[in-house]
Amino acid sequence: MELLEKRLTNLLTIKSIVTIALTGVFAWLSVAGRVTTDQFLTVFTVVIGFYFGTQAEKQNSRNGDA
């Protein structure tokens, strides 16, 4: 149960909220035909890459691997 609470707390960080919001907005814009597939993939790749890159960096610094 503690692990679930910790994961939910981590989801409420500003970075996570922005990532989820951007994903939702660009998915909606793509479905609505407002952005092309290439534009969606470019933005989505950068946002998700940044999000997971910073998560991996944070994890490495916690483990002393930095």
LUMMILUM-274883 format. One record per residue (C-alpha): residue number from 0; residue in one letter; y, x, z. Coordinates in steps of 0.001 Angstrom, whole numbers, plus 524288, in hexadecimal, padded with zeros to 5 digits. Example, Ala and Ser with C-alpha at 12.3 -4.5 7.8 and 13.67 -1.06 7.14 Angstrom:
seq:type:v:u:w
0:A:7EE6C:8300C:81E78
1:S:7FBDC:83566:81BE4
***
This chain:
seq:type:v:u:w
0:M:80000:80000:80000
1:E:8093C:80B3A:802F8
2:L:806DE:810D8:7F570
3:L:80A92:803E0:7EF35
4:E:81708:8031A:7F74D
5:K:81A95:8110F:7F3A4
6:R:81880:80E5D:7E527
7:L:820A1:801F1:7E5C2
8:T:82B72:80952:7ECC4
9:N:82B28:813CE:7E238
10:L:82C96:80949:7D7D0
11:L:83965:80515:7DDD7
12:T:84055:811F4:7DB69
13:I:84BF4:811C1:7D237
14:K:844D4:81A19:7C834
15:S:8394F:810C6:7C7E8
16:I:841DF:804BA:7C6FE
17:V:84987:80A9F:7BBAC
18:T:83CFA:80E87:7B4B3
19:I:83716:800F8:7B627
20:A:843D2:7FA5B:7B219
21:L:84576:802F7:7A608
22:T:83767:800A7:7A222
23:G:83940:7F1F4:7A355
24:V:84622:7F1CE:79C06
25:F:8415E:7FA10:790BE
26:A:834AF:7F26D:78FDB
27:W:83C97:7E5D0:78EF1
28:L:845E7:7EBB1:784F1
29:S:83A60:7F039:77CE6
30:V:833D3:7E2E2:77D2B
31:A:840C7:7DC62:779CC
32:G:84243:7E55E:76E25
33:R:84EBF:7EBB8:7731A
34:V:84948:7F98F:772FB
35:T:83F9E:7FFE1:769D6
36:T:8327E:804EC:76E19
37:D:83729:812DD:76C69
38:Q:842FF:81095:77511
39:F:83A95:80A28:77F71
40:L:8309A:8151D:77F61
41:T:83B19:81F95:78043
42:V:841EC:81982:78BF7
43:F:83550:8157F:792AA
44:T:82F62:82314:79114
45:V:83B5C:829BE:796CD
46:V:83C5F:82073:7A261
47:I:82DEC:8209B:7A5B8
48:G:82CFF:82F4D:7A373
49:F:8386D:831A0:7AC98
50:Y:832D4:82879:7B6D3
51:F:82558:82E92:7B6FE
52:G:82AE2:83C45:7B59F
53:T:83322:83AB4:7C1C0
54:Q:827BE:8347A:7C8F9
55:A:81F10:8401F:7C5A0
56:E:829B9:849A3:7C9B7
57:K:82B81:8429C:7D6A6
58:Q:81CD1:842D8:7D8EA
59:N:81C31:85171:7D5D1
60:S:82747:85479:7DF26
61:R:8205A:84CFA:7E9FD
62:N:81400:854DE:7E7BB
63:G:81B59:861BA:7E7B5
64:D:8185B:86482:7D971
65:A:82691:86555:7D528
***
